[in-house]
Amino acid sequence: MIKYFSTGKALETVHSGASALSGSDYSLVDYNRAGVPLLEIVSEPDMRTGAEAAEYGAELQRIMRTIGAGNCNMQEGSMRCDVNISIRPVGQNEFGTK
């Protein structure tokens, strides 16, 4: 695992593991993407609107395509964005805790 931190952001390379699907009387393991290297980018909570988040994702996609990191087609699963949302009362500057 390699980590690089710059101005509060984290860049981490990880390998995808197998995924499991279990039912009441069976278990299945999907090795389809097991061992595939992944690049995880963690940003600071500095986006305030959905439009800003979309613009950030689109810019990351353009950068990754430009440097040849992949085709980054979200519809194919080549790029994925996980979003965490914090809600706080109007006028409060600090984030709460989980």
Solvent accessible surface area in square Angstrom, and as a share of the most:
residue,aa,sasa,rsa
1,M,167,0.74
2,I,124,0.63
3,K,108,0.46
4,Y,136,0.52
5,F,132,0.55
6,S,45,0.29
7,T,128,0.75
8,G,48,0.46
9,K,68,0.29
10,A,18,0.14
11,L,64,0.32
12,E,29,0.13
13,T,55,0.32
14,V,39,0.23
15,H,130,0.58
16,S,25,0.16
17,G,56,0.54
18,A,45,0.35
19,S,66,0.43
20,A,82,0.64
21,L,109,0.54
22,S,78,0.50
23,G,30,0.29
24,S,124,0.80
25,D,125,0.65
26,Y,111,0.42
27,S,82,0.53
28,L,102,0.51
29,V,80,0.46
30,D,78,0.40
31,Y,154,0.58
32,N,126,0.64
33,R,120,0.44
34,A,41,0.32
35,G,49,0.47
36,V,61,0.35
37,P,94,0.59
38,L,75,0.37
39,L,79,0.39
40,E,80,0.36
41,I,61,0.31
42,V,73,0.42
43,S,36,0.23
44,E,71,0.32
45,P,79,0.50
46,D,83,0.43
47,M,58,0.26
48,R,147,0.54
49,T,74,0.43
50,G,61,0.59
51,A,77,0.59
52,E,73,0.33
53,A,35,0.27
54,A,68,0.53
55,E,120,0.54
56,Y,67,0.25
57,G,13,0.13
58,A,37,0.29
59,E,77,0.35
60,L,35,0.18
61,Q,37,0.16
62,R,129,0.47
63,I,75,0.38
64,M,27,0.12
65,R,110,0.40
66,T,116,0.68
67,I,119,0.60
68,G,61,0.59
69,A,63,0.49
70,G,38,0.36
71,N,75,0.38
72,C,10,0.06
73,N,30,0.15
74,M,97,0.43
75,Q,153,0.68
76,E,103,0.46
77,G,33,0.32
78,S,54,0.35
79,M,28,0.13
80,R,186,0.68
81,C,61,0.37
82,D,112,0.58
83,V,105,0.60
84,N,148,0.76
85,I,142,0.72
86,S,74,0.48
87,I,164,0.83
88,R,68,0.25
89,P,89,0.56
90,V,160,0.92
91,G,73,0.71
92,Q,75,0.33
93,N,128,0.66
94,E,129,0.58
95,F,78,0.33
96,G,64,0.62
97,T,138,0.80
98,K,251,1.06
